[in-house]
Amino acid sequence: MLMSGFFFSGSDSAKLDEKGRFVLPQTMRYGLVENGKCEFVIGLGLGGCLAIYRKSVIEKIVEKFQKMQHVAQFQKFFTLFFSTLHPTECDKVGRITLPAALKQAVGIQKEVVIAGVMDKIELWPKEVYDRNLRELIEGKSPDFNLAKMAEEAFALLNDTAPAAPSSTAPQSSNPNPLYFESTPAKV
């Protein structure tokens, strides 16, 4: 199992104010609290979103990636991933300020969808999230076939691991370098 006890889930939308801030839902803020502090890291996510990671999750990602930092095929990814990470925290009313470069990179303008996704919170431009959800539900896009995606995802729950894609990258016992056990949040 990817996590033990705690995971982010649910979604909400929020409008950005003139300073590029939005209020993070309270339940998600509580999930970011570690050692009595609500500090976290925002960076580029997968598929055109931003991602908010708990500090402990980033520490585990760094630990895993440091073992591969001199592998040439990962250099561009490491540069883009780590250079876009911004440590931050919520203000007293629960607002987060999005760095301008990250907002621009994914096209967030006035409204954002905040989606809890297991060990991270994804921030999507509302238009993109709504379009992806609509395409998924309607089943008109070959990239967003709900039945196929669900079948593949639930297959991961089997005791046997799925076959790893063939690659020249060094293989470990677990083909996913981001797989780790996360400890539950201390609130």
N, C-alpha and C positions, 0 to 999 in steps of 0.2 A: 504494500500500500504506500502511496506517495506521502501521505501526511498522517499523523496520529492525533486525532481529536479535533483539531481546529482547521477550518477552511473558510475562504471567502465565497459567498454566493449572493445571488440576487442582483438586481440592477435598478438604477434610478437615473434621472436626468437632472442637470443643473445648468443654469445660465451663468456665464462668466460676467463679472463686473468690468468696469473700465480699466482696472489694473490687472486683468487676466486671472482673477481669483474666483473660486467657486467653493461652496460648502460641501465637504465630504460627509455623507450620511453617518450618523452617530454610531451605528452598529459596525460600520467599516473602520471608523476611527478606533473603536475599542479593539478591533482585531489587529491593529498596528502597534498597540501599546506593548512595549517590552521593557522590563526593569523599571516600570513606573513612568516611562517617557513615551510620547507618541512621535517618534522620529522614524523616518523611512527614506527610501530612495526612489526617485522618479527617473525613468529612462525610456528609450524606444522599446516598444513591444513588437510582437509578431503580427504581420498582416495589416499594418497601417494604423496601429494604436500606440498609445503610451502605456507604460506599466508602472505600477507602484509596488515596490517590494519591501517587505519587512527587512530591517537591518540584518537580522540573523540569516535570512534567506540569501541576501547578497553576500554575506560572509562565506556561506557554504558554496555559492556559485564561484566566488573568487578562489576558494580553496581547490575546487575541482579544476578550474581553468588554469591555474598556475602550473599545473602539471603538464599542460599542453601549450604554454605560452610561446614556445619556440618552434612550434609546428607551422610551417609556412602556409598551409591551406587555411589556417584559422586567423591569420594576422589581420586581414581586413575586417573580419567580423569583430575581433577583439578590440580593434581601434574604434570602430563605430559604436560598439556596445558600451565600452567603458568610458569613452569620451563624452557620451550623452547622459551618463548617470549624474543626477543632481541630488545630493543629500538635502533633506528639508524636513519641515515639521508643520503641523497645523498651527494657526494663530489661536487666540483665546476663544474665538467663536467657531472654530472648526474649519476655517478657510485654508485652502492651499493655493499658492501662487504658482501658475505654470510658467516655466521658463519660455521666453519668446521663441527661442530657436526650436524647442520641442513642439510648441503649438504650431509653428509654421511647417515643420517637417511632416506632420501628419494632417495638417489642414483643419485644426480646431479653430473655429472662429467665435461664435457667440454662445453655442450650447454644446454640452458634452454629455455622453452617456457614461455612467460609472458602473462597471460590471465586475462583480466578484467572481473570480475564476481560480478556484483552489488556493494556491499559495500566493496569488497576486491579485491586484485590482487593475483592471484595464480601463483606460480612458479613450473613448472613441468620439470622433466628430459625430454629432447626432444624426446627420444625414447619411453617413456611411453605415452606422449601426442599423438604422431603420431600413436602409436598402438591403443590407445583408440578411437581416431577419426576414424581411418580406420575400426575398429570393429563396431563402431556406424553406419557409413555410409553403410557398407556391410550388417549389420543386422545378422551376423552369430553367435553372442554371445548372450545367454539369458540374460546376465547382461547389455547388451548395445542394447536395442531395441528402436530405435528412435521413432517409432510410439507410443509405450506404454509410453515412458518417456515424450514425448510431450503431450500426452493426460492427463497424471497425472499432469504435470506441469501447463497446461492451465486450468485444473479443479480448480486449486487454485485461479484462477481469478473470480470464481463465488462468489456471495455474501455470500454464506454459507460456513463456514469453514469445511475442511475435518475432518472426525472422527479421534480423537487422538488414538494412539495405547494404548491398555490397559497396565497399569503399576501400580506398588505400589508407584511410586513417587508422591509427592504432586502435585495436578493439580491446575493450575491458569486459569484465563479466557482465556488466550492464551496458548496452549500446548507447544509452542516453546519458551524456555527461552531466545533465542537470538533475538527474535522479538523486534524491537524498531524502532522509527522514527529517522532518521538521518538528520542533517541539511546540506544544501549544502555547498560545499567548498568555502572559501573566498580566492579569488585569487588577 
